[in-house]
Amino acid sequence: MTAAAERQPPPAISHAEMNAAYDRGDAAPLAATLSWLTRYQDAWWVVYEEGWLRVTDELTAADIDACAARLTTGTKEESCPPPH
């Protein structure tokens, strides 16, 4: 296993772990109305019934990053791109 692979967050975490991350200020939703998509451990996470799944597809993560940047800057350009 490479050093980069060892630093990767796990592929899934529990609701309790994400709640604790929110409480510590380590996690933040993409937007107040999009709490099901959260930034934590330098990765995007999507909620599901049993916890949170890390977004592992690089193109999808890049699209979410671009959308987050537009939301942060208040850019009124194009809307967030559709998923690949």
Backbone as a printed PyTorch tensor [residue, N CA C, xyz], in Angstrom:
tensor([[[  0.8530,  -1.1770,   0.0000],
         [  0.0000,   0.0000,   0.0000],
         [  0.8960,   1.2370,   0.0000]],

        [[  0.5280,   2.2080,  -0.8080],
         [  1.3250,   3.4280,  -0.8970],
         [  1.0040,   4.3580,   0.2760]],

        [[  1.8740,   5.3370,   0.5030],
         [  1.6550,   6.3020,   1.5770],
         [  0.3820,   7.1020,   1.3320]],

        [[  0.1220,   7.4430,   0.0650],
         [ -1.0890,   8.2000,  -0.2700],
         [ -2.3370,   7.3860,   0.0630]],

        [[ -2.3120,   6.0870,  -0.2340],
         [ -3.4590,   5.2350,   0.0550],
         [ -3.6720,   5.0970,   1.5610]],

        [[ -2.5830,   5.0880,   2.3290],
         [ -2.7040,   4.9760,   3.7780],
         [ -3.3330,   6.2240,   4.3840]],

        [[ -3.1780,   7.3860,   3.7490],
         [ -3.7240,   8.6320,   4.2760],
         [ -5.1850,   8.8490,   3.8940]],

        [[ -5.7270,   8.0250,   3.0300],
         [ -7.1090,   8.1620,   2.5930],
         [ -8.0500,   7.9050,   3.7720]],

        [[ -9.0980,   8.7090,   3.8960],
         [-10.1130,   8.4030,   4.9070],
         [-10.7820,   7.0760,   4.5690]],

        [[-11.4570,   6.4720,   5.5280],
         [-12.1460,   5.2080,   5.2340],
         [-13.2640,   5.4370,   4.2200]],

        [[-13.7200,   4.3790,   3.5640],
         [-14.7820,   4.5350,   2.5620],
         [-16.1470,   4.8390,   3.1700]],

        [[-16.3330,   4.5280,   4.4460],
         [-17.6120,   4.7840,   5.1100],
         [-17.3610,   5.0840,   6.5850]],

        [[-18.2290,   5.9160,   7.1490],
         [-18.1770,   6.1960,   8.5820],
         [-19.6050,   6.1830,   9.1280]],

        [[-19.7150,   6.1210,  10.4240],
         [-21.0280,   6.0560,  11.0700],
         [-21.6380,   7.4460,  11.2230]],

        [[-22.9250,   7.4590,  11.4940],
         [-23.5970,   8.7230,  11.7940],
         [-22.9680,   9.3530,  13.0430]],

        [[-22.6340,   8.5340,  14.0270],
         [-22.0410,   9.0470,  15.2660],
         [-20.7180,   9.7510,  14.9920]],

        [[-19.8880,   9.1810,  14.1220],
         [-18.6100,   9.8140,  13.7990],
         [-18.8180,  11.1460,  13.0840]],

        [[-19.7560,  11.1920,  12.1410],
         [-20.0070,  12.4560,  11.4400],
         [-20.6050,  13.4810,  12.3920]],

        [[-21.5170,  13.0600,  13.2670],
         [-22.0870,  13.9920,  14.2410],
         [-21.0020,  14.5830,  15.1270]],

        [[-20.0580,  13.7520,  15.5630],
         [-18.9510,  14.2370,  16.3860],
         [-18.0840,  15.2200,  15.5920]],

        [[-17.8780,  14.9490,  14.3030],
         [-17.0950,  15.8550,  13.4550],
         [-17.8020,  17.2040,  13.3220]],

        [[-19.1200,  17.1870,  13.1660],
         [-19.8930,  18.4400,  13.1270],
         [-19.7290,  19.1970,  14.4430]],

        [[-19.8430,  18.4780,  15.5630],
         [-19.7310,  19.1070,  16.8840],
         [-18.3700,  19.7610,  17.0940]],

        [[-17.3120,  19.1410,  16.5550],
         [-15.9510,  19.6900,  16.6730],
         [-15.6890,  20.8110,  15.6710]],

        [[-16.5740,  20.9510,  14.6860],
         [-16.3600,  21.9350,  13.6300],
         [-15.4640,  21.4120,  12.5180]],

        [[-15.2940,  20.0990,  12.4530],
         [-14.4280,  19.4810,  11.4410],
         [-15.1760,  19.1340,  10.1520]],

        [[-16.4930,  19.1850,  10.1790],
         [-17.3100,  18.8380,   9.0080],
         [-18.2560,  19.9900,   8.7110]],

        [[-18.5340,  20.1710,   7.4200],
         [-19.4490,  21.2370,   7.0020],
         [-20.2300,  20.7780,   5.7790]],

        [[-21.5380,  21.0470,   5.7610],
         [-22.3370,  20.6700,   4.5880],
         [-21.9900,  21.5540,   3.3990]],

        [[-22.2890,  21.0610,   2.2040],
         [-22.0860,  21.8620,   0.9940],
         [-22.8630,  23.1660,   1.1100]],

        [[-24.0830,  23.1010,   1.6070],
         [-24.9350,  24.2730,   1.8420],
         [-25.9410,  23.8900,   2.9190]],

        [[-26.5530,  24.8830,   3.5310],
         [-27.5140,  24.6060,   4.5970],
         [-28.6460,  23.6980,   4.1230]],

        [[-29.0310,  23.8510,   2.8870],
         [-30.1160,  23.0250,   2.3500],
         [-29.6190,  21.7050,   1.7550]],

        [[-28.3180,  21.4880,   1.7850],
         [-27.7360,  20.2520,   1.2330],
         [-26.9420,  19.5170,   2.3090]],

        [[-27.5660,  19.2790,   3.4440],
         [-26.8540,  18.6510,   4.5590],
         [-26.4970,  17.1920,   4.2970]],

        [[-27.0510,  16.6060,   3.2550],
         [-26.7540,  15.2120,   2.9080],
         [-25.4060,  15.0750,   2.1910]],

        [[-24.7880,  16.2080,   1.8410],
         [-23.4860,  16.2200,   1.1650],
         [-22.5460,  17.0920,   1.9890]],

        [[-21.5200,  16.4850,   2.5660],
         [-20.6960,  17.1480,   3.5740],
         [-19.2050,  17.0050,   3.2760]],

        [[-18.4480,  18.0490,   3.6220],
         [-16.9900,  18.0410,   3.4930],
         [-16.4000,  17.6700,   4.8490]],

        [[-15.5760,  16.6240,   4.8730],
         [-14.9400,  16.1430,   6.1070],
         [-13.6840,  15.3680,   5.7150]],

        [[-12.6100,  15.5450,   6.4530],
         [-11.3430,  14.8550,   6.2000],
         [-10.8650,  15.0660,   4.7600]],

        [[-10.9840,  16.2920,   4.2660],
         [-10.5570,  16.6270,   2.9000],
         [-11.2290,  15.7750,   1.8330]],

        [[-12.4590,  15.3820,   2.1020],
         [-13.2230,  14.5720,   1.1410],
         [-14.6930,  14.9530,   1.2470]],

        [[-15.4540,  14.6130,   0.2110],
         [-16.9070,  14.7930,   0.2260],
         [-17.5470,  13.4910,   0.6740]],

        [[-18.6260,  13.6110,   1.4450],
         [-19.3360,  12.4640,   1.9960],
         [-20.8230,  12.6000,   1.6940]],

        [[-21.4800,  11.4810,   1.4020],
         [-22.9080,  11.4370,   1.1180],
         [-23.5670,  10.5580,   2.1770]],

        [[-24.6580,  11.0760,   2.7540],
         [-25.3470,  10.3170,   3.7920],
         [-26.1260,   9.1550,   3.1660]],

        [[-26.2130,   8.0750,   3.8940],
         [-27.0840,   6.9570,   3.5140],
         [-27.6570,   6.3870,   4.8040]],

        [[-28.5160,   5.4480,   4.6950],
         [-29.2610,   4.9490,   5.8450],
         [-28.3840,   4.5650,   7.0360]],

        [[-27.2570,   3.9370,   6.7930],
         [-26.4340,   3.4180,   7.8850],
         [-25.2110,   4.2710,   8.2160]],

        [[-25.0710,   5.4190,   7.5900],
         [-23.9140,   6.2660,   7.8860],
         [-23.6060,   7.2020,   6.7440]],

        [[-22.3170,   7.3560,   6.4580],
         [-21.8370,   8.2630,   5.4130],
         [-20.8480,   7.5410,   4.5180]],

        [[-20.9700,   7.7450,   3.2070],
         [-20.0580,   7.1570,   2.2290],
         [-19.1800,   8.2610,   1.6440]],

        [[-17.8860,   7.9780,   1.5560],
         [-16.9540,   8.9470,   0.9710],
         [-17.0720,   8.9180,  -0.5460]],

        [[-17.1150,  10.1050,  -1.1570],
         [-17.1180,  10.2010,  -2.6150],
         [-15.7090,   9.8600,  -3.0830]],

        [[-15.5760,   8.7780,  -3.8400],
         [-14.2530,   8.3240,  -4.2660],
         [-13.9690,   8.6160,  -5.7330]],

        [[-14.9970,   8.9390,  -6.5080],
         [-14.7980,   9.2490,  -7.9220],
         [-14.1960,  10.6540,  -8.0440]],

        [[-13.0310,  10.7570,  -8.6410],
         [-12.3120,  12.0330,  -8.7190],
         [-13.0610,  13.0890,  -9.5350]],

        [[-13.6960,  12.6940, -10.6260],
         [-14.4550,  13.6580, -11.4330],
         [-15.6490,  14.2060, -10.6550]],

        [[-16.3280,  13.3390,  -9.9440],
         [-17.4690,  13.7770,  -9.1460],
         [-17.0100,  14.7150,  -8.0430]],

        [[-15.9340,  14.3580,  -7.3540],
         [-15.4040,  15.2200,  -6.2920],
         [-14.9870,  16.5770,  -6.8490]],

        [[-14.3860,  16.5920,  -8.0350],
         [-13.9870,  17.8570,  -8.6600],
         [-15.2090,  18.7000,  -9.0160]],

        [[-16.2670,  18.0670,  -9.4950],
         [-17.5070,  18.7950,  -9.7940],
         [-18.0990,  19.4050,  -8.5250]],

        [[-18.0850,  18.6360,  -7.4360],
         [-18.6160,  19.1550,  -6.1750],
         [-17.7470,  20.3080,  -5.6780]],

        [[-16.4230,  20.1760,  -5.8010],
         [-15.5200,  21.2620,  -5.4160],
         [-15.8370,  22.5340,  -6.1910]],

        [[-16.0600,  22.4010,  -7.4970],
         [-16.3650,  23.5670,  -8.3390],
         [-17.6920,  24.1930,  -7.9230]],

        [[-18.6670,  23.3650,  -7.6290],
         [-19.9650,  23.8570,  -7.1870],
         [-19.8160,  24.5650,  -5.8390]],

        [[-19.0560,  23.9920,  -4.9330],
         [-18.8310,  24.6070,  -3.6200],
         [-18.1540,  25.9650,  -3.7660]],

        [[-17.1930,  26.0610,  -4.6910],
         [-16.5090,  27.3350,  -4.9170],
         [-17.4890,  28.3880,  -5.4190]],

        [[-18.3880,  27.9980,  -6.3250],
         [-19.3860,  28.9400,  -6.8320],
         [-20.3500,  29.3730,  -5.7290]],

        [[-20.7310,  28.4490,  -4.8680],
         [-21.6160,  28.7940,  -3.7550],
         [-20.9220,  29.7320,  -2.7710]],

        [[-19.6410,  29.5050,  -2.5310],
         [-18.8750,  30.3160,  -1.5900],
         [-18.6810,  31.7340,  -2.1000]],

        [[-18.3910,  31.8620,  -3.3840],
         [-18.1230,  33.1890,  -3.9490],
         [-19.3950,  33.8870,  -4.4030]],

        [[-20.5050,  33.1700,  -4.4130],
         [-21.7590,  33.7600,  -4.8570],
         [-21.8020,  34.0020,  -6.3510]],

        [[-20.9780,  33.2650,  -7.0960],
         [-20.9350,  33.3970,  -8.5470],
         [-22.2780,  33.0050,  -9.1480]],

        [[-22.7850,  33.8330, -10.0130],
         [-24.0840,  33.5780, -10.6470],
         [-23.9290,  32.9620, -12.0330]],

        [[-22.7490,  32.4510, -12.3290],
         [-22.5010,  31.8670, -13.6490],
         [-23.4060,  30.6630, -13.8660]],

        [[-22.8870,  29.6820, -14.4850],
         [-23.6430,  28.4700, -14.7620],
         [-23.9660,  27.7460, -13.4590]],

        [[-25.0140,  26.9610, -13.4870],
         [-25.3670,  26.1770, -12.3080],
         [-24.3680,  25.0550, -12.1430]],

        [[-24.4700,  24.3660, -11.0250],
         [-23.5820,  23.2290, -10.7890],
         [-23.8240,  22.1810, -11.8730]],

        [[-22.7470,  21.5480, -12.3450],
         [-22.8890,  20.5970, -13.4410],
         [-23.6440,  19.3410, -13.0210]],

        [[-24.3070,  18.7020, -13.9690],
         [-24.9660,  17.4350, -13.6500],
         [-23.9040,  16.3680, -13.3880]],

        [[-24.2630,  15.3080, -12.6650],
         [-23.2910,  14.2450, -12.4050],
         [-22.8400,  13.5710, -13.7040]],

        [[-21.6760,  12.9920, -13.6690],
         [-21.1250,  12.2890, -14.8350],
         [-21.7990,  10.9610, -15.0070]]])
